[in-house]
Amino acid sequence: MVTYKEIKIKQQDDIAHSRIRYAFYRHLSSHFTHFFIVNNISPNTITLLSILVTISGFFLLSSGNIILGTLMFMFFHILDCCDGEVARFQKKHGLEGLYLEDVSHYIYAICLGLGLGIGLFSIYHIKIYLYLGFLLTLVFILEYAFTFTLRTIIRKWIIDNRTYFDEEKVLKDFMKYLIQEEWDTKNLMAKMFDFQGLIYSVYFILPITIILSFIDTFFFVQSLLFYLFWLLIIKILFILLLNKKIICDEKISKYFANVNEKI
């Protein structure tokens, strides 16, 4: 039987070799992971549960309950950590799990963007929130699509080379390589929190939304509108930059040629 202590030890290893999101959400996922393992709940079941959580978050957001709805989407990220942790402990890895997880992220993107737009419109009755929610939905979907495209490229390279690499680490290094010429590598936030930075990373949009919702409620301002609009601009610029690099096969081939030389 896997103990809670063993889960925490494994998590520390994951946190040390992964992105900043693990330092936040993985610390919250350990109790849930232990519960799922003890009760022999499969990773795919956890992923399906995360989809239900996302849909619940959408209905809460769209009804104007921004804080509770946002908390549900944060719970999605916790469950997103859990399914991978459970899969590693149960040694259950399959294509259906990868496919289901990809689907869950697309559902997350749709529900978050539309939920925010409809919910804020129901509170303030300003149509710009509906347009903003629709545009954010498209941007979130495109961002995930580009990420999954890069993952596909990396997985194909790993299979072709018949070797094992940490996919998250390769993706992180690959992204830095793709954008190093245009992105501000001297920016302190970019250094601390990868290429996206803290305040527009998909994993930290949610806590920032909660904080700004409190500010808007008690001080009768619309700081969330300005944050989401600024977020939209940053995401669009990032996607355009990433698209430019992805279609540049020469740069991608050069990266993996350099990796092959190090093997």
VENLIN-V252996 format. One record per residue. BURIAL is # if it has 9 or more other C-alpha atoms within 8 Angstrom, else .. Layout:
# VENLIN-V252996
burial
BURIAL
BURIAL
This chain:
# VENLIN-V252996
burial
.
#
.
#
.
.
#
#
.
.
#
.
.
#
#
.
.
#
#
#
.
#
#
.
#
#
#
.
#
#
.
#
#
#
.
#
#
#
.
.
#
#
#
#
.
#
#
#
.
#
#
.
#
#
#
#
#
#
#
#
#
#
#
#
#
#
#
#
#
#
#
#
#
#
#
#
#
#
#
#
#
#
#
#
#
#
#
#
#
.
.
.
.
.
.
.
#
.
.
#
#
#
.
#
#
#
#
#
#
#
#
#
#
#
#
#
#
#
#
#
#
#
.
.
.
.
.
.
#
#
#
#
#
#
#
#
#
#
#
#
#
#
#
#
.
#
.
#
.
#
#
.
.
#
#
.
#
#
.
.
.
.
.
.
.
.
#
.
#
#
#
#
.
#
#
#
.
#
#
#
.
.
.
.
.
.
.
.
#
#
#
.
#
#
#
.
#
#
.
#
#
.
.
#
#
#
#
#
#
#
.
#
#
.
#
#
.
.
.
.
.
.
#
#
.
.
.
#
#
.
#
#
.
#
#
#
.
.
#
.
#
#
#
.
#
#
.
.
.
.
#
#
.
.
#
#
.
.
.
.
.
.
.
